[in-house]
Amino acid sequence: MSRPPPEPLYILRGSGATVNSLHFCCGGDGPPFLYSGSGKGAIHMWNLTTRRAERILESHAGNSVIWLHTFKDSRSRFVSQGRDLRVCVWDLSEDRRTVTDSLLTGSVGFCQCSLLETRPGAALLAHPTENMEEVSVVEVKSWTPVCTLKPDSKLGMLMCMKMWQADSGPVLCAGYEDGSLVLWDVSHRRPFSCLKAHPEPVMCLDIDVCKQKGISGSSEKILQSWTLDNQQNLQMHDSVQMTNPGVSQLRIRVDGKVLATAGWDNNIRVLGWKKLKPLAVLQHHTDMVFPLGSNSVFMLNFSRIMFDFKDGHKFRCIHRINNGHF
């Protein structure tokens, strides 16, 4: 007899609006934090020890916050992306709540940025642009342009992306409106390879850099995994059919054991990453689930899968997953 899905460890209430972005901050000294960005521009900094919001920042002129990211070398700095077409860098040191710099992206879409810290104190930011097909990569401190990546063929709007450091240099995987994935060589401003992974727009993707394996989802029922060979060619690997269509977010846990999916059917599904074997369905929410965050650093024996949703209660739930099992 199968075990019932776990109940939430605890619920964080009080965001006051739909939560569209989440990010764990668990490095360095101090307690672990969860950052959440709302549809009304509020950024909550949740202390996961006290389970309370220690700070609430008003941002992006009241527009939705669609992406958040903290820096590894400093708990006092983070980056936010909003529907006001801007990316903002924040300074929280010495009780400040200051936007120290911002970049006008011009993008009116929902594609989230991707940040890669190349060395201590230096980072690259990939962001969508006013041209809906393009990715622009800039240096964070100076906003100096590094490159602009645009497919030669018509793949449609940029939908999602993820950037990471390979042996050859920075690499970016982008998902497009026609269902294609393009793997970009950022240093040489050219594509490594292209793969038609879905018949519908690619809504989300994630990559396991250690295994050179990734996964993507769309508005259909199929999750498609793919691999990278030694020449950085994208190749279809495996697929799994979900019960209902539509996935808004995918997250592979840092230890490479489990995958979490945020579904349009209000459910969180957790699968084993190795064989895409279903482990559990978390059915706490009553409307579409948007962001997912996962972390396996600040606890030794388990990671936390974090998710949020769009219904009227506006709260976040944290479930515990022990070593890939419930």
VENPEUR-V661918 format. One record per residue. N is the residue number from 1. RES is the residue in three letters. BURIAL is 1 if it has 16 or more other C-alpha atoms within 10 Angstrom, else 0. D_LAST is the distance of its C-alpha to the last C-alpha in Angstrom with 1 decimal. Layout:
# VENPEUR-V661918
[[N & RES & BURIAL & D_LAST] [N & RES & BURIAL & D_LAST]]
This chain:
# VENPEUR-V661918
[[1 & MET & 0 & 14.0] [2 & SER & 0 & 10.9] [3 & ARG & 0 & 8.5] [4 & PRO & 0 & 9.3] [5 & PRO & 0 & 7.7] [6 & PRO & 0 & 7.1] [7 & GLU & 0 & 10.6] [8 & PRO & 0 & 12.1] [9 & LEU & 0 & 12.6] [10 & TYR & 0 & 16.1] [11 & ILE & 0 & 18.6] [12 & LEU & 1 & 21.5] [13 & ARG & 0 & 24.5] [14 & GLY & 0 & 28.0] [15 & SER & 1 & 28.3] [16 & GLY & 0 & 31.0] [17 & ALA & 1 & 30.5] [18 & THR & 1 & 28.1] [19 & VAL & 1 & 26.0] [20 & ASN & 1 & 26.6] [21 & SER & 1 & 25.3] [22 & LEU & 1 & 22.8] [23 & HIS & 1 & 22.9] [24 & PHE & 1 & 21.3] [25 & CYS & 1 & 23.9] [26 & CYS & 1 & 22.7] [27 & GLY & 1 & 25.5] [28 & GLY & 0 & 28.5] [29 & ASP & 0 & 29.3] [30 & GLY & 0 & 28.1] [31 & PRO & 0 & 24.9] [32 & PRO & 1 & 22.4] [33 & PHE & 1 & 23.5] [34 & LEU & 1 & 22.3] [35 & TYR & 1 & 25.3] [36 & SER & 1 & 25.5] [37 & GLY & 1 & 28.5] [38 & SER & 1 & 29.7] [39 & GLY & 1 & 32.0] [40 & LYS & 1 & 34.8] [41 & GLY & 1 & 34.8] [42 & ALA & 1 & 33.1] [43 & ILE & 1 & 30.9] [44 & HIS & 1 & 28.7] [45 & MET & 1 & 27.7] [46 & TRP & 1 & 24.9] [47 & ASN & 1 & 24.6] [48 & LEU & 1 & 20.9] [49 & THR & 0 & 22.1] [50 & THR & 0 & 24.4] [51 & ARG & 0 & 22.5] [52 & ARG & 0 & 26.0] [53 & ALA & 1 & 27.9] [54 & GLU & 0 & 30.3] [55 & ARG & 0 & 32.3] [56 & ILE & 1 & 33.0] [57 & LEU & 0 & 35.1] [58 & GLU & 1 & 37.2] [59 & SER & 1 & 37.4] [60 & HIS & 1 & 38.7] [61 & ALA & 0 & 41.3] [62 & GLY & 0 & 38.8] [63 & ASN & 1 & 37.4] [64 & SER & 1 & 33.8] [65 & VAL & 1 & 31.9] [66 & ILE & 1 & 30.0] [67 & TRP & 1 & 28.9] [68 & LEU & 1 & 28.4] [69 & HIS & 1 & 28.3] [70 & THR & 1 & 29.0] [71 & PHE & 1 & 31.0] [72 & LYS & 1 & 29.7] [73 & ASP & 0 & 33.0] [74 & SER & 0 & 33.3] [75 & ARG & 1 & 31.1] [76 & SER & 1 & 34.2] [77 & ARG & 1 & 34.5] [78 & PHE & 1 & 32.5] [79 & VAL & 1 & 33.3] [80 & SER & 1 & 33.0] [81 & GLN & 1 & 33.9] [82 & GLY & 1 & 35.3] [83 & ARG & 1 & 36.9] [84 & ASP & 1 & 40.2] [85 & LEU & 1 & 40.4] [86 & ARG & 1 & 39.9] [87 & VAL & 1 & 37.7] [88 & CYS & 1 & 38.1] [89 & VAL & 1 & 37.7] [90 & TRP & 1 & 37.1] [91 & ASP & 1 & 38.3] [92 & LEU & 1 & 36.7] [93 & SER & 0 & 38.5] [94 & GLU & 0 & 40.6] [95 & ASP & 0 & 39.2] [96 & ARG & 0 & 40.4] [97 & ARG & 0 & 39.1] [98 & THR & 0 & 41.1] [99 & VAL & 1 & 40.9] [100 & THR & 0 & 42.7] [101 & ASP & 0 & 42.9] [102 & SER & 1 & 42.1] [103 & LEU & 0 & 42.4] [104 & LEU & 0 & 43.5] [105 & THR & 1 & 41.7] [106 & GLY & 1 & 43.4] [107 & SER & 1 & 40.3] [108 & VAL & 1 & 39.8] [109 & GLY & 0 & 36.7] [110 & PHE & 1 & 33.0] [111 & CYS & 1 & 32.3] [112 & GLN & 1 & 30.5] [113 & CYS & 1 & 32.1] [114 & SER & 1 & 30.7] [115 & LEU & 1 & 31.6] [116 & LEU & 1 & 32.0] [117 & GLU & 1 & 33.1] [118 & THR & 0 & 35.5] [119 & ARG & 0 & 36.6] [120 & PRO & 0 & 36.7] [121 & GLY & 0 & 38.5] [122 & ALA & 0 & 38.6] [123 & ALA & 0 & 36.5] [124 & LEU & 1 & 36.9] [125 & LEU & 1 & 36.0] [126 & ALA & 1 & 35.7] [127 & HIS & 1 & 36.5] [128 & PRO & 1 & 37.6] [129 & THR & 1 & 41.3] [130 & GLU & 0 & 43.9] [131 & ASN & 0 & 44.2] [132 & MET & 1 & 41.1] [133 & GLU & 1 & 40.9] [134 & GLU & 1 & 41.1] [135 & VAL & 1 & 38.9] [136 & SER & 1 & 40.7] [137 & VAL & 1 & 39.7] [138 & VAL & 1 & 41.2] [139 & GLU & 1 & 41.3] [140 & VAL & 1 & 39.7] [141 & LYS & 0 & 42.3] [142 & SER & 0 & 45.3] [143 & TRP & 0 & 44.0] [144 & THR & 0 & 46.1] [145 & PRO & 0 & 45.4] [146 & VAL & 0 & 44.0] [147 & CYS & 1 & 44.0] [148 & THR & 1 & 43.6] [149 & LEU & 1 & 41.6] [150 & LYS & 1 & 42.8] [151 & PRO & 1 & 42.4] [152 & ASP & 0 & 45.7] [153 & SER & 0 & 44.8] [154 & LYS & 0 & 43.9] [155 & LEU & 1 & 40.1] [156 & GLY & 1 & 40.1] [157 & MET & 1 & 38.3] [158 & LEU & 1 & 35.9] [159 & MET & 1 & 32.4] [160 & CYS & 1 & 30.0] [161 & MET & 1 & 30.1] [162 & LYS & 1 & 28.5] [163 & MET & 1 & 30.7] [164 & TRP & 1 & 30.0] [165 & GLN & 0 & 32.2] [166 & ALA & 0 & 33.0] [167 & ASP & 0 & 35.5] [168 & SER & 0 & 38.3] [169 & GLY & 0 & 37.6] [170 & PRO & 1 & 35.7] [171 & VAL & 1 & 34.2] [172 & LEU & 1 & 33.1] [173 & CYS & 1 & 31.4] [174 & ALA & 1 & 32.5] [175 & GLY & 1 & 31.6] [176 & TYR & 1 & 34.5] [177 & GLU & 1 & 35.6] [178 & ASP & 1 & 36.7] [179 & GLY & 1 & 33.3] [180 & SER & 1 & 34.3] [181 & LEU & 1 & 32.7] [182 & VAL & 1 & 35.1] [183 & LEU & 1 & 34.5] [184 & TRP & 1 & 37.1] [185 & ASP & 1 & 38.9] [186 & VAL & 1 & 39.4] [187 & SER & 0 & 42.0] [188 & HIS & 0 & 44.2] [189 & ARG & 0 & 43.5] [190 & ARG & 1 & 42.9] [191 & PRO & 1 & 40.2] [192 & PHE & 1 & 38.8] [193 & SER & 1 & 37.7] [194 & CYS & 1 & 36.8] [195 & LEU & 1 & 34.5] [196 & LYS & 1 & 34.5] [197 & ALA & 1 & 30.8] [198 & HIS & 1 & 30.8] [199 & PRO & 0 & 33.5] [200 & GLU & 1 & 32.6] [201 & PRO & 1 & 32.3] [202 & VAL & 1 & 29.5] [203 & MET & 1 & 27.5] [204 & CYS & 1 & 25.1] [205 & LEU & 1 & 24.3] [206 & ASP & 1 & 22.5] [207 & ILE & 1 & 23.3] [208 & ASP & 1 & 21.9] [209 & VAL & 0 & 25.1] [210 & CYS & 0 & 24.3] [211 & LYS & 0 & 23.7] [212 & GLN & 0 & 26.4] [213 & LYS & 1 & 24.2] [214 & GLY & 1 & 23.5] [215 & ILE & 1 & 22.4] [216 & SER & 1 & 24.1] [217 & GLY & 1 & 24.0] [218 & SER & 1 & 26.8] [219 & SER & 1 & 27.8] [220 & GLU & 1 & 27.3] [221 & LYS & 1 & 24.3] [222 & ILE & 1 & 24.1] [223 & LEU & 1 & 22.0] [224 & GLN & 1 & 24.2] [225 & SER & 1 & 23.4] [226 & TRP & 1 & 26.4] [227 & THR & 1 & 27.6] [228 & LEU & 1 & 30.4] [229 & ASP & 0 & 33.0] [230 & ASN & 0 & 35.3] [231 & GLN & 0 & 37.7] [232 & GLN & 1 & 35.1] [233 & ASN & 1 & 35.3] [234 & LEU & 1 & 32.5] [235 & GLN & 1 & 31.6] [236 & MET & 1 & 29.4] [237 & HIS & 0 & 26.5] [238 & ASP & 0 & 24.0] [239 & SER & 0 & 23.0] [240 & VAL & 0 & 20.5] [241 & GLN & 0 & 21.6] [242 & MET & 0 & 19.8] [243 & THR & 0 & 20.4] [244 & ASN & 0 & 22.6] [245 & PRO & 1 & 24.7] [246 & GLY & 1 & 24.5] [247 & VAL & 1 & 22.2] [248 & SER & 1 & 23.3] [249 & GLN & 1 & 21.0] [250 & LEU & 1 & 18.9] [251 & ARG & 1 & 17.2] [252 & ILE & 1 & 16.3] [253 & ARG & 1 & 14.5] [254 & VAL & 1 & 17.1] [255 & ASP & 0 & 15.8] [256 & GLY & 1 & 15.9] [257 & LYS & 1 & 12.5] [258 & VAL & 1 & 11.1] [259 & LEU & 1 & 13.2] [260 & ALA & 1 & 13.1] [261 & THR & 1 & 15.9] [262 & ALA & 1 & 17.9] [263 & GLY & 1 & 19.6] [264 & TRP & 1 & 23.0] [265 & ASP & 1 & 21.7] [266 & ASN & 1 & 20.0] [267 & ASN & 1 & 16.4] [268 & ILE & 1 & 13.8] [269 & ARG & 1 & 12.4] [270 & VAL & 1 & 9.9] [271 & LEU & 1 & 11.1] [272 & GLY & 1 & 11.4] [273 & TRP & 1 & 14.5] [274 & LYS & 0 & 16.4] [275 & LYS & 0 & 16.8] [276 & LEU & 1 & 15.6] [277 & LYS & 0 & 13.4] [278 & PRO & 1 & 11.5] [279 & LEU & 1 & 7.8] [280 & ALA & 1 & 7.9] [281 & VAL & 1 & 10.8] [282 & LEU & 1 & 11.2] [283 & GLN & 0 & 14.5] [284 & HIS & 0 & 15.8] [285 & HIS & 1 & 18.8] [286 & THR & 0 & 22.2] [287 & ASP & 1 & 23.7] [288 & MET & 1 & 23.3] [289 & VAL & 1 & 20.7] [290 & PHE & 1 & 22.5] [291 & PRO & 1 & 21.3] [292 & LEU & 1 & 18.1] [293 & GLY & 1 & 17.8] [294 & SER & 1 & 15.4] [295 & ASN & 1 & 16.0] [296 & SER & 1 & 15.1] [297 & VAL & 1 & 18.3] [298 & PHE & 1 & 18.6] [299 & MET & 0 & 15.7] [300 & LEU & 0 & 15.7] [301 & ASN & 0 & 12.3] [302 & PHE & 1 & 10.1] [303 & SER & 1 & 11.2] [304 & ARG & 1 & 11.6] [305 & ILE & 1 & 11.9] [306 & MET & 1 & 15.1] [307 & PHE & 1 & 16.8] [308 & ASP & 1 & 19.9] [309 & PHE & 1 & 22.0] [310 & LYS & 1 & 25.5] [311 & ASP & 1 & 26.0] [312 & GLY & 0 & 28.4] [313 & HIS & 0 & 26.2] [314 & LYS & 1 & 25.5] [315 & PHE & 1 & 22.5] [316 & ARG & 1 & 19.6] [317 & CYS & 1 & 16.0] [318 & ILE & 1 & 13.5] [319 & HIS & 1 & 9.7] [320 & ARG & 1 & 7.7] [321 & ILE & 1 & 5.5] [322 & ASN & 0 & 5.9] [323 & ASN & 0 & 8.2] [324 & GLY & 1 & 7.1] [325 & HIS & 0 & 3.8] [326 & PHE & 0 & 0.0]]
